[in-house]
Protein backbone atom coordinates (compact mmCIF):
# COMPACT_ATOMS: atom_id res chain seq x y z
CA UNK A 1 0.00 0.00 0.00
CA UNK A 2 1.28 3.47 -0.92
CA UNK A 3 -0.16 6.86 -0.03
CA UNK A 4 -1.07 9.87 -2.17
CA UNK A 5 0.47 13.06 -0.77
CA UNK A 6 -0.02 15.41 -3.72
CA UNK A 7 -1.82 15.58 -7.04
CA UNK A 8 -2.65 17.83 -9.96
CA UNK A 9 -4.63 17.79 -13.20
CA UNK A 10 -4.17 20.15 -16.15
CA UNK A 11 -6.93 19.81 -18.74
CA UNK A 12 -9.47 21.80 -20.70
CA UNK A 13 -11.49 22.04 -17.46
CA UNK A 14 -8.78 23.72 -15.39
CA UNK A 15 -5.19 23.75 -14.21
CA UNK A 16 -5.73 22.35 -10.71
CA UNK A 17 -7.33 19.19 -9.37
CA UNK A 18 -9.94 21.25 -7.55
CA UNK A 19 -10.97 23.11 -10.73
CA UNK A 20 -11.30 19.83 -12.62
CA UNK A 21 -13.18 18.02 -9.86
CA UNK A 22 -15.59 20.91 -9.32
CA UNK A 23 -16.41 20.98 -13.04
CA UNK A 24 -17.02 17.22 -13.08
CA UNK A 25 -19.31 17.41 -10.04
CA UNK A 26 -21.29 20.13 -11.82
CA UNK A 27 -21.61 18.05 -14.99
CA UNK A 28 -19.46 20.37 -17.13
CA UNK A 29 -17.67 18.86 -20.12
CA UNK A 30 -14.44 20.25 -21.57
CA UNK A 31 -15.10 18.70 -24.98
CA UNK A 32 -15.71 20.99 -27.98
CA UNK A 33 -16.16 20.83 -31.75
CA UNK A 34 -13.13 21.79 -33.86
CA UNK A 35 -13.48 22.80 -37.50
CA UNK A 36 -11.72 21.59 -40.62
CA UNK A 37 -8.05 22.66 -40.81
CA UNK A 38 -7.50 22.39 -37.06
CA UNK A 39 -4.10 20.67 -36.94
CA UNK A 40 -4.26 20.99 -40.77
CA UNK A 41 -6.78 18.12 -40.83
CA UNK A 42 -9.28 17.82 -43.70
CA UNK A 43 -12.03 16.67 -41.32
CA UNK A 44 -13.66 18.34 -38.33
CA UNK A 45 -13.47 16.54 -34.99
CA UNK A 46 -14.68 16.71 -31.38
CA UNK A 47 -12.09 16.74 -28.57
CA UNK A 48 -10.85 18.52 -25.44
CA UNK A 49 -7.78 20.74 -25.96
CA UNK A 50 -5.74 22.63 -23.38
CA UNK A 51 -5.50 26.41 -23.83
CA UNK A 52 -1.83 26.75 -24.90
CA UNK A 53 -1.70 30.50 -24.19
CA UNK A 54 -2.86 29.93 -20.63
CA UNK A 55 -0.40 27.05 -20.34
CA UNK A 56 2.51 29.34 -21.24
CA UNK A 57 1.37 32.01 -18.78
CA UNK A 58 0.94 29.50 -15.95
CA UNK A 59 4.24 27.79 -16.71
CA UNK A 60 6.31 30.98 -16.59
CA UNK A 61 4.43 32.26 -13.57
CA UNK A 62 5.29 29.11 -11.61
CA UNK A 63 8.88 29.11 -12.83
CA UNK A 64 9.35 32.69 -11.66
CA UNK A 65 8.03 31.84 -8.22
CA UNK A 66 10.18 28.68 -8.00
CA UNK A 67 13.52 29.82 -9.35
CA UNK A 68 15.39 27.07 -7.51
CA UNK A 69 13.96 24.63 -10.02
CA UNK A 70 15.25 26.52 -13.07
CA UNK A 71 17.14 24.42 -15.55
CA UNK A 72 19.13 27.54 -16.55
CA UNK A 73 19.32 29.50 -13.33
CA UNK A 74 21.28 32.58 -14.43
CA UNK A 75 19.48 33.31 -17.69
CA UNK A 76 16.10 34.58 -18.78
CA UNK A 77 14.03 31.40 -18.99
CA UNK A 78 11.83 32.80 -21.76
CA UNK A 79 14.81 33.50 -24.00
CA UNK A 80 16.34 30.06 -23.38
CA UNK A 81 13.07 28.19 -23.52
CA UNK A 82 13.48 24.93 -25.44
CA UNK A 83 10.59 23.03 -23.80
CA UNK A 84 7.68 21.84 -25.92
CA UNK A 85 4.11 22.49 -24.79
CA UNK A 86 3.86 18.88 -23.62
CA UNK A 87 7.00 19.26 -21.49
CA UNK A 88 5.77 22.56 -20.03
CA UNK A 89 2.48 20.98 -19.04
CA UNK A 90 4.28 18.04 -17.43
CA UNK A 91 6.65 20.26 -15.44
CA UNK A 92 3.82 22.58 -14.40
CA UNK A 93 1.70 19.65 -13.24
CA UNK A 94 4.54 18.29 -11.10
CA UNK A 95 5.26 21.74 -9.64
CA UNK A 96 1.61 22.21 -8.72
CA UNK A 97 1.27 18.73 -7.19
CA UNK A 98 4.38 19.36 -5.10
CA UNK A 99 2.83 22.50 -3.58
CA UNK A 100 0.77 19.99 -1.60
CA UNK A 101 3.35 17.23 -1.16
CA UNK A 102 6.26 19.54 -0.23
CA UNK A 103 9.06 17.06 -0.95
CA UNK A 104 12.56 17.67 -2.27
CA UNK A 105 12.21 16.59 -5.90
CA UNK A 106 16.00 16.60 -6.35
CA UNK A 107 16.46 13.91 -3.71
CA UNK A 108 17.85 10.54 -4.81
CA UNK A 109 15.00 8.79 -2.97
CA UNK A 110 12.47 10.31 -5.40
CA UNK A 111 11.65 8.35 -8.57
CA UNK A 112 10.03 10.01 -11.59
CA UNK A 113 7.72 7.79 -13.68
CA UNK A 114 6.45 9.22 -16.98
CA UNK A 115 3.33 7.75 -18.58
CA UNK A 116 2.70 8.69 -22.21
CA UNK A 117 1.68 6.95 -25.41
CA UNK A 118 2.91 9.45 -28.01
CA UNK A 119 5.05 12.07 -26.23
CA UNK A 120 6.41 14.70 -28.64
CA UNK A 121 5.46 12.74 -31.76
CA UNK A 122 4.16 15.97 -33.34
CA UNK A 123 7.80 17.01 -33.80
CA UNK A 124 7.90 14.50 -36.65
CA UNK A 125 5.88 16.96 -38.71
CA UNK A 126 8.63 19.56 -38.43
CA UNK A 127 10.09 20.57 -41.84
CA UNK A 128 13.54 19.81 -40.41
CA UNK A 129 12.64 16.14 -40.22
CA UNK A 130 11.51 15.69 -43.80
CA UNK A 131 14.91 15.09 -45.34
CA UNK A 132 15.48 11.35 -45.52
CA UNK A 133 19.27 11.66 -45.48
CA UNK A 134 19.07 13.27 -42.04
CA UNK A 135 17.63 10.08 -40.55
CA UNK A 136 20.97 8.49 -39.88
CA UNK A 137 22.75 7.63 -36.61
CA UNK A 138 23.16 9.02 -34.05
CA UNK A 139 19.84 10.96 -34.51
CA UNK A 140 21.02 13.63 -32.04
CA UNK A 141 19.22 16.41 -33.89
CA UNK A 142 15.91 14.63 -33.36
CA UNK A 143 16.22 13.38 -29.79
CA UNK A 144 13.13 15.36 -28.82
CA UNK A 145 10.86 12.73 -30.38
CA UNK A 146 12.08 10.02 -28.01
CA UNK A 147 10.17 9.36 -24.79
CA UNK A 148 13.37 8.90 -22.77
CA UNK A 149 14.47 12.36 -23.87
CA UNK A 150 11.22 13.94 -22.68
CA UNK A 151 11.55 12.16 -19.34
CA UNK A 152 15.14 13.36 -18.97
CA UNK A 153 14.14 17.00 -19.62
CA UNK A 154 11.66 16.73 -16.75
CA UNK A 155 14.08 15.15 -14.26
CA UNK A 156 16.84 17.57 -15.30
CA UNK A 157 14.50 20.47 -14.65
CA UNK A 158 14.03 19.26 -11.07
CA UNK A 159 17.71 18.25 -10.76
CA UNK A 160 16.72 14.70 -9.90
CA UNK A 161 19.75 12.35 -10.17
CA UNK A 162 17.84 9.15 -10.98
CA UNK A 163 17.15 7.69 -14.40
CA UNK A 164 13.41 8.23 -14.91
CA UNK A 165 11.15 5.31 -15.74
CA UNK A 166 9.03 5.62 -18.89
CA UNK A 167 5.82 3.61 -19.23
CA UNK A 168 4.23 3.49 -22.68
CA UNK A 169 1.73 0.66 -22.90
CA UNK A 170 -1.21 1.97 -24.92
CA UNK A 171 -4.27 3.12 -22.95
CA UNK A 172 -3.27 1.39 -19.69
CA UNK A 173 -0.04 3.41 -19.41
CA UNK A 174 -1.29 5.61 -16.55
CA UNK A 175 -2.37 2.61 -14.49
CA UNK A 176 0.77 0.63 -15.35
CA UNK A 177 2.88 3.59 -14.18
CA UNK A 178 1.12 3.53 -10.81
CA UNK A 179 1.76 -0.20 -10.51
CA UNK A 180 5.47 0.49 -11.13
CA UNK A 181 5.34 3.10 -8.33
CA UNK A 182 3.63 0.61 -6.01
CA UNK A 183 6.31 -2.02 -6.63
CA UNK A 184 9.26 0.34 -6.31
CA UNK A 185 8.03 1.95 -3.07
CA UNK A 186 6.94 -1.30 -1.45
CA UNK A 187 10.36 -2.78 -2.27
CA UNK A 188 11.96 0.14 -0.43
CA UNK A 189 13.93 1.29 -3.46
CA UNK A 190 12.59 4.84 -3.10
CA UNK A 191 10.66 6.87 -0.54
CA UNK A 192 8.56 8.81 -3.06
CA UNK A 193 7.35 8.31 -6.62
CA UNK A 194 6.19 11.12 -8.91
CA UNK A 195 3.81 9.53 -11.43
CA UNK A 196 2.99 11.94 -14.24
CA UNK A 197 0.86 11.11 -17.28
CA UNK A 198 0.71 13.37 -20.32
CA UNK A 199 -0.39 13.36 -23.94
CA UNK A 200 -1.18 16.15 -26.39
CA UNK A 201 -3.06 15.84 -29.67
CA UNK A 202 -1.67 16.37 -33.14
CA UNK A 203 -2.47 15.66 -36.77
CA UNK A 204 -0.69 12.30 -36.44
CA UNK A 205 -2.80 11.14 -33.48
CA UNK A 206 -6.20 12.39 -34.61
CA UNK A 207 -5.83 11.16 -38.19
CA UNK A 208 -4.85 7.75 -36.83
CA UNK A 209 -8.10 7.42 -34.87
CA UNK A 210 -10.04 8.85 -37.82
CA UNK A 211 -8.64 6.07 -40.00
CA UNK A 212 -10.15 3.55 -37.55
CA UNK A 213 -13.52 5.33 -37.85
CA UNK A 214 -13.39 5.38 -34.05
CA UNK A 215 -14.20 9.07 -33.39
CA UNK A 216 -17.65 10.33 -32.48
CA UNK A 217 -19.00 13.41 -34.32
CA UNK A 218 -20.50 14.62 -31.02
CA UNK A 219 -19.67 14.40 -27.31
CA UNK A 220 -19.26 10.71 -26.54
CA UNK A 221 -21.84 8.68 -24.58
CA UNK A 222 -20.09 5.91 -22.66
CA UNK A 223 -22.19 2.76 -22.19
CA UNK A 224 -25.25 4.36 -23.82
CA UNK A 225 -27.16 2.45 -26.50
CA UNK A 226 -26.59 5.36 -28.91
CA UNK A 227 -22.82 5.55 -28.38
CA UNK A 228 -20.93 5.79 -31.66
CA UNK A 229 -17.27 6.40 -30.83
CA UNK A 230 -14.76 8.21 -28.66
CA UNK A 231 -13.47 11.76 -28.23
CA UNK A 232 -9.76 12.42 -27.77
CA UNK A 233 -8.38 14.79 -25.16
CA UNK A 234 -5.27 16.48 -23.81
CA UNK A 235 -4.12 16.36 -20.20
CA UNK A 236 -1.17 16.33 -17.86
CA UNK A 237 -1.82 14.71 -14.49
CA UNK A 238 0.46 14.00 -11.51
CA UNK A 239 0.20 11.86 -8.39
CA UNK A 240 2.99 11.99 -5.82
CA UNK A 241 3.07 8.77 -3.78
CA UNK A 242 4.81 8.10 -0.47
CA UNK A 243 5.58 4.74 1.11
CA UNK A 244 5.25 6.26 4.58
CA UNK A 245 1.79 6.47 6.11
CA UNK A 246 3.01 9.17 8.50
CA UNK A 247 2.87 11.72 5.67
CA UNK A 248 -0.87 11.23 5.24
CA UNK A 249 -3.60 12.89 7.27
CA UNK A 250 -5.70 10.16 8.86
CA UNK A 251 -9.04 9.81 7.13
CA UNK A 252 -8.06 12.13 4.29
CA UNK A 253 -6.10 10.86 1.29
CA UNK A 254 -6.86 7.51 -0.38
CA UNK A 255 -4.09 4.98 -0.87
CA UNK A 256 -3.24 2.67 -3.75
CA UNK A 257 -3.57 -0.80 -2.28
CA UNK A 258 -3.13 -3.10 -5.25
CA UNK A 259 -2.72 -3.22 -9.01
CA UNK A 260 -2.55 -5.83 -11.73
CA UNK A 261 -2.07 -6.16 -15.49
CA UNK A 262 -3.55 -8.99 -17.55
CA UNK A 263 -3.04 -9.37 -21.31
CA UNK A 264 -5.41 -11.36 -23.51
CA UNK A 265 -3.57 -10.72 -26.82
CA UNK A 266 -6.91 -10.91 -28.62
CA UNK A 267 -6.19 -8.43 -31.41
CA UNK A 268 -3.85 -5.54 -32.18
CA UNK A 269 -6.67 -2.97 -31.89
CA UNK A 270 -9.88 -4.79 -30.87
CA UNK A 271 -10.64 -5.95 -27.32
CA UNK A 272 -11.65 -9.48 -26.39
CA UNK A 273 -15.42 -9.71 -26.91
CA UNK A 274 -15.76 -11.67 -23.66
CA UNK A 275 -13.60 -9.19 -21.73
CA UNK A 276 -11.17 -11.98 -20.84
CA UNK A 277 -8.17 -9.85 -19.83
CA UNK A 278 -10.29 -7.30 -17.95
CA UNK A 279 -12.17 -10.10 -16.18
CA UNK A 280 -8.93 -11.76 -15.07
CA UNK A 281 -7.63 -8.44 -13.74
CA UNK A 282 -10.83 -7.94 -11.73
CA UNK A 283 -10.68 -11.52 -10.44
CA UNK A 284 -7.15 -10.99 -9.16
CA UNK A 285 -8.09 -7.76 -7.36
CA UNK A 286 -11.09 -9.44 -5.71
CA UNK A 287 -9.00 -12.43 -4.62
CA UNK A 288 -6.50 -10.31 -2.68
CA UNK A 289 -8.93 -8.71 -0.20
CA UNK A 290 -11.55 -10.66 1.73
CA UNK A 291 -15.22 -9.69 1.30
CA UNK A 292 -14.20 -6.87 -1.05
CA UNK A 293 -17.33 -6.71 -3.23
CA UNK A 294 -19.51 -5.48 -0.37
CA UNK A 295 -17.07 -2.64 0.36
CA UNK A 296 -16.65 -1.21 -3.16
CA UNK A 297 -18.15 2.23 -3.67
CA UNK A 298 -17.83 2.21 -7.47
CA UNK A 299 -15.89 1.01 -10.50
CA UNK A 300 -14.37 3.75 -12.64
CA UNK A 301 -14.36 2.10 -16.06
CA UNK A 302 -12.31 2.83 -19.16
CA UNK A 303 -15.63 3.63 -20.87
CA UNK A 304 -14.42 4.99 -24.21
CA UNK A 305 -17.93 4.91 -25.78
CA UNK A 306 -16.80 2.69 -28.65
CA UNK A 307 -19.20 -0.25 -29.22
CA UNK A 308 -16.65 -2.99 -28.56
CA UNK A 309 -14.86 -1.46 -25.55
CA UNK A 310 -18.00 -0.74 -23.53
CA UNK A 311 -19.55 -4.12 -24.34
CA UNK A 312 -16.32 -5.87 -23.32
CA UNK A 313 -16.19 -4.07 -19.97
CA UNK A 314 -19.81 -4.95 -19.27
CA UNK A 315 -19.03 -8.62 -19.94
CA UNK A 316 -15.98 -8.53 -17.65
CA UNK A 317 -17.87 -6.82 -14.81
CA UNK A 318 -20.79 -9.28 -15.03
CA UNK A 319 -18.46 -12.28 -15.21
CA UNK A 320 -16.73 -11.03 -12.05
CA UNK A 321 -20.11 -10.86 -10.27
CA UNK A 322 -19.97 -7.08 -9.86
CA UNK A 323 -23.03 -6.10 -11.90
CA UNK A 324 -24.73 -4.39 -8.94
CA UNK A 325 -21.77 -2.10 -8.10
CA UNK A 326 -22.13 1.46 -9.52
CA UNK A 327 -20.02 2.03 -12.65
CA UNK A 328 -19.02 5.34 -14.22
CA UNK A 329 -16.87 6.69 -17.04
CA UNK A 330 -15.20 10.12 -17.17
CA UNK A 331 -14.59 10.19 -20.94
CA UNK A 332 -17.50 12.56 -21.68
CA UNK A 333 -15.84 15.14 -19.39
CA UNK A 334 -12.24 14.96 -20.63
CA UNK A 335 -12.21 12.78 -23.73
CA UNK A 336 -9.73 9.94 -23.96
CA UNK A 337 -6.44 11.47 -22.79
CA UNK A 338 -4.36 8.41 -23.72
CA UNK A 339 -1.25 8.15 -21.50
CA UNK A 340 -2.71 10.62 -19.02
CA UNK A 341 -6.08 8.87 -18.64
CA UNK A 342 -5.11 6.35 -15.96
CA UNK A 343 -3.54 9.05 -13.76
CA UNK A 344 -6.15 11.75 -14.39
CA UNK A 345 -9.15 9.47 -13.84
CA UNK A 346 -7.58 7.95 -10.71
CA UNK A 347 -7.21 11.44 -9.21
CA UNK A 348 -10.83 12.41 -9.93
CA UNK A 349 -12.05 9.08 -8.54
CA UNK A 350 -9.90 9.48 -5.40
CA UNK A 351 -11.47 12.90 -4.84
CA UNK A 352 -14.91 11.34 -5.20
CA UNK A 353 -14.02 8.61 -2.69
CA UNK A 354 -12.80 11.27 -0.23
CA UNK A 355 -16.13 13.09 -0.53
CA UNK A 356 -18.24 9.90 -0.25
CA UNK A 357 -19.49 10.39 -3.79
CA UNK A 358 -20.14 8.24 -6.85
CA UNK A 359 -19.91 10.49 -9.91
CA UNK A 360 -22.34 10.16 -12.77
CA UNK A 361 -21.45 8.88 -16.22
CA UNK A 362 -22.17 12.00 -18.27
CA UNK A 363 -24.63 11.66 -21.20
CA UNK A 364 -25.59 8.11 -20.31
CA UNK A 365 -29.33 7.44 -20.66
CA UNK A 366 -30.04 3.81 -21.50
CA UNK A 367 -28.01 0.64 -22.05
CA UNK A 368 -28.69 -2.10 -24.60
CA UNK A 369 -26.39 -4.86 -23.37
CA UNK A 370 -27.68 -8.40 -22.97
CA UNK A 371 -26.30 -8.36 -19.43
CA UNK A 372 -27.07 -5.19 -17.48
CA UNK A 373 -24.72 -3.37 -15.12
CA UNK A 374 -25.34 -0.51 -12.70
CA UNK A 375 -24.31 2.61 -14.65
CA UNK A 376 -24.35 5.71 -12.43
CA UNK A 377 -26.81 8.22 -13.97
CA UNK A 378 -26.51 10.87 -11.24
CA UNK A 379 -24.01 11.86 -8.56
CA UNK A 380 -24.86 9.81 -5.49
CA UNK A 381 -23.70 9.21 -1.92
CA UNK A 382 -21.61 6.22 -0.84
CA UNK A 383 -19.50 5.86 2.29
CA UNK A 384 -17.86 2.58 1.26
CA UNK A 385 -14.08 2.39 1.52
CA UNK A 386 -12.88 1.18 -1.89
CA UNK A 387 -13.06 1.85 -5.60
CA UNK A 388 -11.61 -0.01 -8.57
CA UNK A 389 -10.14 1.68 -11.65
CA UNK A 390 -10.02 -0.39 -14.85
CA UNK A 391 -8.45 0.36 -18.24
CA UNK A 392 -7.95 -1.57 -21.46
CA UNK A 393 -5.92 -0.84 -24.57
CA UNK A 394 -4.60 -1.83 -27.97
CA UNK A 395 -2.83 -5.15 -28.07
CA UNK A 396 -5.17 -6.76 -25.52
CA UNK A 397 -3.68 -5.02 -22.48
CA UNK A 398 -5.83 -4.62 -19.36
CA UNK A 399 -5.18 -3.13 -15.92
CA UNK A 400 -7.05 -2.82 -12.64
CA UNK A 401 -6.17 -0.71 -9.59
CA UNK A 402 -7.67 -0.91 -6.09
CA UNK A 403 -7.81 2.27 -3.99
CA UNK A 404 -9.01 2.60 -0.40
CA UNK A 405 -9.55 5.32 2.18
CA UNK A 406 -6.72 5.57 4.71
N, C-alpha and C positions, 0 to 999 in steps of 0.2 A: 504494500500500500504506500502510495506517495501523495503528497499534499500540495494543493494549489495555493500559492502565496501571492500571485499577481497575474493579471490577464489584460488583454486589450484586443479590440476588433476595430479595424479600419475598413469601411465599406461605403456603399452608396447611401447608407442610412446614418452614417456618423463616423466620427474618428475616435470614439471611446466605447467601451463595453456598455456603459450606462445609456448612451445615446442609442445604440443599436437595440439593446434590450427593451428600452422604453417604446421605441417604434414598433417592435414586434408585439409587445403587449397590447398596443393600440391598434394592431391590425394594419400597419402601414407597410407597403411594399416599396422597395427601392428599384424595382424593375420598370424600364421604360422602352418605348419604341424608338428605334434608330433608323434613319432613312438610308436610301441607296447612297453609295459613295462614302459612308462611314467606314473607316479603315480601307478606303478604296475598293469596297466590295460592291458587286453589281446587284446584290439583293439586300433588301431591308431586313432587319432582325430585331428581336426583343431581348434585352439583357439588362444587367445592372453594372454601371461603370462608375468608378471613383472619379471625383472632380480633381483633375490633375493640377489645376491652379491652386486649389485649396491645399492639396498635398504638398506642393512646393512651399507655400506660406507656412504651413504647420511644421514641415521638416526644418526649415531654417530657423523658425522661432524656437523650436526645441534645442537645436544645435547651439544657438546663441546663449541659451540659458544653461547649457550643460557643456561648457567649453572643454572640460576635462576629457570628454569623449571624442574630441576632434581628431580626425585622422591626420590632418595637417594643422598643427596647433598654432603656428606662427604666421599663417597666411589667411587671406580672406577666403572663407570656405566657398562663397559664391563663385569667385574667380577660378578656383581650383576644383570646381565640382565636376567629378567624372562619374558620379552615380547615376544609374538609370532610375526611372520612376519606380520600377519594381523594387530596387534596392533601397530607395528612399523610404518607401512604404514599410519595408521590412524593418529597417533601422528605427523608424519612427514608432512602429508598433512595439518593438522591444523597449525602447526608451520609456514609452508611456506605461507599459506593464510594470517596468521596474520602479516607477514612482510609488507603486503599492508595495512591491516586494522588498525594495531597498537592500539589494545585495550588491556586492562588488563584482561586476561582470567581467573584470579582468583577472579574477582569481582562477588559479589552475584547477580548483574543485568545481568549476562551472563548465558544463558541457552545452554547446550550442547544437541543436538538431534542426536542420532546415527541411521542410516538407514542401515540395513543388513538383508539378508534372512537366511544365514547359520552361520555367525560368525565363531567361532573356531571349527566347527563341525569335522574338520579333527583330532582333539585330540581324538575323539572316536576310532580311529584306533591305538592308543597307546597301547602297550602290557600291560601297567599297568591297562587298563580298561577292560581287557578280562575276569577277574575273576568275575563270577556272584555274589559271596558272598560279593564282595566289593560294589555292588550297593545297599547300604542300607543307610537310613538316618544317618547323615545329609548331605551326599554327599560332604563334605568339600574338600576332596582330588581332586574332579573333577569339582570344581566351574568354571574352565576355559572354559568349554563348554557352559556355560550359557551366554546369550546376556547381561543381566544386569551386569554380572561380567566384561565383556569386556568394557562396557560403563563406569563402575566405575574405571577401570584401567586408562582410558583416562582422566576422570575428576580429578582423584587423581594426575596424572602426572602434570596437570596444576593447581593443588591446588584449584580447583573450589569447592565451598561449597554446590552447589545445587545437588539434585538428578537428574541424567541425564534422558532424555526421550529416550526410545528405540522404534523405529518403524520397525516392521517386518510384512509386508503385501504383500508378493509375489513380483511380478515385479514392482508394483506401489510404493514400499517402499520409494524410493528417492523423489517422488513427494508428497507422503503423509507426509513425514517429513517436506517438505517445507510448506505445508498447516498448520501443527502444529506450525511452526515458525511464519507464518503469523498471526494466531489466538492469539498466546501468546504475540507477540509484539504489535499488534493492541489493545489488551486488556490492555496494559500497565503493564503487569506482569514482563516484562524484558525490558532492553534497547537494548540488542544484543542477537542474536541466532547464534550458530555455528552448522550448519547442515553438517554432514559428513556421506557420504555413502561409504561402503566398502564391498567387498566380494572377497575371494580368492578361487581358484579351488582345488579340491581334488578328490581322487578316488570315494568317496561317491557321490559328485555332478555330476561328468561326467558320471559315470555309471548309475545314475538315469535318465539323459537325454538320454543316449544310450538305456535304456530300453524302452523309449517312441518312439524310432526310430526318434527322433526329430533333430539329429545333421546332418549337411551337411558334405560330404567328401571333400569339397573344400570351398574356401571363399564364404560366403553367398551372395545372390543377392536379397536384399529386393525389393518387389513389381514386380520383373521380372517374365516373364512367365516361365522361367526355374528354378525358385527358388526351392530348395528341402530340406530346413531345416536351422537351426541356428548354429552359432558358439558361444561358451562361451568365457568369458573374465574375466580378473582380473583388478580391479581398486580401488583406494581410491580417493575420490573427496570431496572438502570442499567449502561451500559458507558461508561467514559470513554476516549476515543481521543486519541492524540497523533500528530502527523505526524513527530515526531522519533524515530528508532530509538534514540538515545542514552538515552532514558528507559526502555528495556526491557532486562531482564536477558537476556543471550544464552541461547538454549535454553529459555526459560521461557514467556513469554506468546505465544499465537498472534496473528497479524495478520489483518486483513481485506484481502484482496488484490484482490477484484473483486466486482462486483454488477451485476445487470441486472433490468429489469422488462419483461415482455412481456404484452400484453393481447390476448385472443382475442375479447372482446365476444360470447361465445356466448349468454349469457342473464343476466338480472339476478340470479338466485340459483343457477343450476345450472352446473357446470363443463362445459367441452368434453369430450364422451365420449372423444375421441381424445387428450386432454391436449395440445392444440395449443400453447397459450400456455406451459405448463410445459415442453414439449419444446423449444420455441424458446429459452426461457431457458437450459435445460441445454446446448443446442447452442452458444449464445454463450459460456458459461463454458468449455466444452471447447475452443473454437476459440482462446481467448486464451492458453493455456498448452500448450506442446508436451508430448506423451506424458503427459497429465494422468491419464487413466483408470487407468494402472498405479500411480499414486501416491496414489489416493484411499482413505482409511481407511474412510469410511462416508458415506452420505447421510442426513441428518436430515430426514425428510419432514414435510409438514404433518400427514398421518395423522389426520384427524378422526374416523375410524371410521364415517362415513356411507357408504352404498353407492357413491354416485357419485364422491365425492372420492377415496376410496382406489383405486377402479378406474381413474380418470383418471390418478392419479400412477403407477400400475403401467404404464399404456400409455405415458406420457411417458418413464419410465425405460428401458423396453424399446426404444422407438423411438430413444433416444439411445445404445443399445448398452451400457447400464450394468447389465444384469440380474444380473451376478455380484457386484457391489459390495454389501456389507452395507448394509441399510436399517433405520432404526428410527424410531419415533414416541414422543414424550414425553407424548402427550395422556392416557394412562391414569394418569400420575403427577399431573398438574396440572389436567387438563381443558383446554378451549380458553379461553385467557386473552385472546383478542381482540387489542387493540392492544399488549398486553404480550408476546404469544406469540413474535414474531420476535426480540425482545431476550432474553427469558428462555431460550428454547430454544437460542439462539446461545451464551449463557453456559455452560449445562450442556454443550453439545457441545464448546466450547472447553476446558472442564475435562477432558472425556474425552480429547480429543486430546493435552492435556498429559500425561495419565497413560497414554498408549498403550492406550486402551481403546475398544472399541465397546460401547455400552450396549444392553441388550436392549429389545425392544418389549414392554412389559408386557401380559400376558393374551393374547398372540398364540399360537395353537396350530397352525392349519392354514389355508392359503389356497385359494381356489377359482377364481382368475383363469385365463383361458385361457392367458395368458402368465405365467410364474412369475418372481418376483424373489427376491432373497436377503434375506428378513426375518430380522433378528437375534433369535434365541430366547433367548440367554443372553449375559451379559457376556463379552466375549472380547478377546484381546490383538491389537493391531495397532500397528506402529511406522511406518506410512506418514505422510506429511507433511501431507496435505490432508483436509478434509472439505467437503461441499457442504450448505448449508441451503436447502430449498425451501419456499415457501408459495404458497397460492392463495386467492382470495377472491371474494366477490360481485362481479358485474359483469364477470367474466372476467379479473380481474387475477392476475398470476403474478409471482413474484420468485425469484431464485436468488442466493446469496452463496457466495463461495469463501474459505475460511480456510486459513491454512498456519502451520506452526510457524516461529518466527523462527530 
